[in-house]
Amino acid sequence: VQLVESGGGLVQPGGSLRLSCAASRNIFSIYVMGWYRQAPGKQRELVATITNGGSTSYKDAVKGRFTISRDNANNTMYLQMNSLKPEDTAVYYCYARLSVVSNNYWGQGTQVTVSS
């Protein structure tokens, strides 16, 4: 499966962005999809996940501000990011794991910069 992210950019603190992750195949049965991010000089960290049953989980630092969702009809996953902070600045990567035992598929990443 190929994944293509979009929606990144430069935004002021307190602003919003919506990231999209378009898949090359039907995502209805994909076990879990999610978003990681990597800031300069830091390790990649898990931000949010969503299962094929619709269960979601979030990194504590983004709870209440970010919302992950998936549109099975359009084979796209989203990350709505509100109340953005400078510490949210990173390259955001979407991933998909087809089953419990499969490897992750990755997108190419999209840059999010939060700065005044």
C-alpha positions as CSV (number, residue, x, y, z in Angstrom):
1,V,0.0,0.0,0.0
2,Q,1.3,3.5,-0.8
3,L,0.5,6.4,1.5
4,V,0.7,10.1,0.5
5,E,0.5,12.8,3.2
6,S,-0.6,16.4,2.5
7,G,-1.8,19.4,4.5
8,G,1.4,20.5,6.3
9,G,2.7,24.0,6.4
10,L,3.5,27.0,8.5
11,V,1.0,28.1,11.1
12,Q,1.0,30.5,14.0
13,P,0.8,29.3,17.6
14,G,-2.9,28.6,18.4
15,G,-3.7,27.9,14.8
16,S,-5.0,24.7,13.1
17,L,-4.0,22.4,10.4
18,R,-5.5,19.2,9.0
19,L,-3.2,16.5,7.7
20,S,-4.4,14.0,5.2
21,C,-3.0,10.5,4.4
22,A,-4.3,9.1,1.1
23,A,-3.9,5.3,0.6
24,S,-3.6,3.5,-2.7
25,R,-6.0,0.8,-1.6
26,N,-9.2,0.3,0.4
27,I,-8.5,1.0,4.0
28,F,-11.6,-0.5,5.5
29,S,-9.8,-3.7,6.6
30,I,-6.4,-2.1,7.6
31,Y,-5.8,-3.2,11.1
32,V,-4.4,0.1,12.4
33,M,-3.3,3.5,10.9
34,G,-1.7,6.4,12.6
35,W,0.6,9.3,12.7
36,Y,4.2,9.7,14.0
37,R,6.2,12.8,14.1
38,Q,9.9,13.6,14.2
39,A,11.4,16.9,15.3
40,P,15.0,17.9,14.5
41,G,17.4,16.1,16.7
42,K,14.7,13.9,18.3
43,Q,13.5,10.4,17.9
44,R,10.3,9.7,16.0
45,E,7.3,9.5,18.3
46,L,3.8,8.1,18.0
47,V,1.2,10.8,18.0
48,A,-2.1,9.1,17.3
49,T,-3.6,5.8,16.1
50,I,-7.0,4.6,14.9
51,T,-8.0,0.9,14.4
52,N,-10.3,-0.6,11.8
53,G,-12.9,-0.7,14.6
54,G,-12.6,3.1,15.1
55,S,-10.7,3.0,18.5
56,T,-8.3,5.9,18.9
57,S,-5.4,6.6,21.1
58,Y,-3.2,9.8,21.5
59,K,0.0,10.9,22.9
60,D,-0.6,12.7,26.2
61,A,0.8,16.0,24.8
62,V,-1.8,16.2,22.0
63,K,-4.9,14.9,23.8
64,G,-7.7,17.4,23.6
65,R,-6.1,19.2,20.7
66,F,-5.6,16.6,17.9
67,T,-8.3,14.3,16.4
68,I,-7.6,11.3,14.3
69,S,-10.2,10.0,11.9
70,R,-10.5,7.7,8.8
71,D,-12.8,8.0,5.8
72,N,-13.1,4.5,4.5
73,A,-15.1,5.6,1.5
74,N,-12.3,7.9,0.3
75,N,-9.4,5.7,1.5
76,T,-8.0,8.6,3.5
77,M,-7.0,9.2,7.1
78,Y,-6.9,12.6,8.8
79,L,-5.3,14.3,11.7
80,Q,-7.0,17.5,12.7
81,M,-4.6,19.6,14.8
82,N,-6.0,22.5,16.8
83,S,-4.4,24.9,19.3
84,L,-1.0,24.2,17.8
85,K,2.2,24.9,19.8
86,P,5.8,25.5,18.7
87,E,6.6,22.1,20.2
88,D,4.3,20.5,17.6
89,T,6.8,21.5,14.9
90,A,8.0,18.3,13.2
91,V,7.8,16.2,10.1
92,Y,4.6,14.1,10.4
93,Y,4.4,10.6,8.9
94,C,1.4,8.5,8.4
95,Y,1.6,4.7,8.6
96,A,-0.5,1.7,8.1
97,R,-0.3,-1.8,9.5
98,L,-2.4,-4.3,7.5
99,S,-2.6,-6.9,10.2
100,V,-1.3,-7.7,13.7
101,V,1.7,-9.4,12.3
102,S,2.5,-7.3,9.2
103,N,5.1,-4.5,8.9
104,N,4.3,-0.9,8.8
105,Y,3.9,1.0,5.5
106,W,5.0,4.6,5.6
107,G,4.3,7.9,3.8
108,Q,7.0,10.3,2.8
109,G,6.2,12.9,5.5
110,T,4.9,16.4,5.6
111,Q,6.4,19.3,7.4
112,V,4.5,21.1,10.1
113,T,6.0,24.3,11.4
114,V,4.4,26.3,14.3
115,S,6.0,29.7,14.6
116,S,5.1,33.4,14.9
